[in-house]
Amino acid sequence: MKFFLVFLLYAAALSVALGRRGLRSTVGGVPPMPEGRPTRILIVGATGGTGRQLVEQALERGHEVTALARHPSALRIEHPRLTVVQGDVLDYPSVETAVRGQDAVLSALGHKQFFRPTRILSEGTRNVLRAMDAHRVRRFVCETALGIGDSAGRMGLYYTFFVIPVILPFYFWDKTRQERLIAASGVDWVVVRPGVLTNGAKRGRYRHGRNIGSFLWTVRISRADVADFMLNQLSDNTYLRAAAGVCW
Ligand SMILES: NC(=O)c1ccc[n+]([C@@H]2O[C@H](COP(=O)([O-])OP(=O)(O)OC[C@H]3O[C@@H](n4cnc5c(N)ncnc54)[C@H](OP(=O)(O)O)[C@@H]3O)[C@@H](O)[C@H]2O)c1
């Protein structure tokens, strides 16, 4: 019983800390629309679940796509408008090679090293932002997660009191660093915070905004719909310099 109470306190304190450390954004003013539609886009995390959807849907939309991949053969998508750059997001020269000449960058970076402190998300994102700054690439759309910043607790009770405190505390802590780096950057950014991801089909209908998610129930969305929303952010300024939750 005592252990259970201590655990509850820890989980609640972690959720509060993730809320305070993470990005608190406001959707402010009516910013100008981006000049022209970005055509050349770089996708970071392209071999992952969301990343693969981003590549496929970006090609369907007619973009010139570059994919940054540690293992290009893992992508298994071939298309005349697709270029694959072999590289690691933690290796600045390879990130710079991939970013050079792009109009925009989308990131669906993630990893599975949950049980030890890591800085893969934050340091990888730092490299992307540095290269974007060096090559004057303006637009950055980055996938993080509900549960941090002003979305703390919005993954639902199961995630707030079990999954995040037991399995993902280090991972989510690094996400708070990642979001803060993005917010402090000079690029035109949009942070996209999905609920729990599924491999379901694209519905094309989902909810998005600042107050998305539930403090009680686990909210979900397919990677295909997250990719759809992320690609929409290339030419939509509704959430410019803000974090948008997204779920079904
Ligand atoms: N799973 C969920 O329910 C959930 C919910 C909300 C938010 N999210 C977040 O959404 C994001 C995408 O999740 P996902 O499950 O679609 O992605 P994922 O399948 O985990 O893919 C992650 C991608 O990041 C790449 N990557 C990892 N380390 C890298 C490095 N050092 N250099 C270059 N690329 C690297 C991976 O490449 P390799 O193929 O080489 O490993 C892979 O392409 C993650 O940030 C995740 O935390 C997930």
The ligand as an ORCA input file, in Angstrom:
! r2SCAN-3c Opt
* xyz 0 1
  N       4.306      4.845    -30.363
  C       3.378      5.680    -29.939
  O       2.269      5.285    -29.522
  C       3.656      7.158    -29.943
  C       2.698      8.043    -29.455
  C       2.940      9.425    -29.544
  C       4.121      9.897    -30.086
  N       5.051      8.999    -30.544
  C       6.288      9.546    -31.127
  O       6.155      9.628    -32.533
  C       7.462      9.561    -33.118
  C       7.428      8.542    -34.260
  O       7.067      7.288    -33.750
  P       7.030      6.009    -34.722
  O       6.669      4.837    -33.848
  O       6.243      6.295    -35.920
  O       8.570      5.938    -35.159
  P       9.577      4.692    -35.136
  O       8.957      3.558    -35.894
  O      10.069      4.448    -33.744
  O      10.769      5.276    -36.047
  C      11.729      6.128    -35.544
  C      12.623      6.557    -36.686
  O      13.713      7.326    -36.148
  C      14.893      6.832    -36.735
  N      16.097      7.058    -35.938
  C      16.317      6.677    -34.659
  N      17.547      7.044    -34.278
  C      18.107      7.654    -35.350
  C      19.372      8.237    -35.591
  N      20.305      8.296    -34.635
  N      19.612      8.778    -36.798
  C      18.658      8.756    -37.777
  N      17.450      8.207    -37.613
  C      17.178      7.668    -36.417
  C      14.653      5.361    -36.916
  O      15.607      4.827    -37.810
  P      16.034      3.267    -37.810
  O      15.019      2.587    -38.717
  O      17.407      3.290    -38.361
  O      15.960      2.792    -36.382
  C      13.241      5.397    -37.466
  O      13.269      5.728    -38.828
  C       8.423      9.196    -31.991
  O       9.074     10.368    -31.543
  C       7.500      8.671    -30.907
  O       8.008      8.871    -29.608
  C       4.838      7.661    -30.497
*
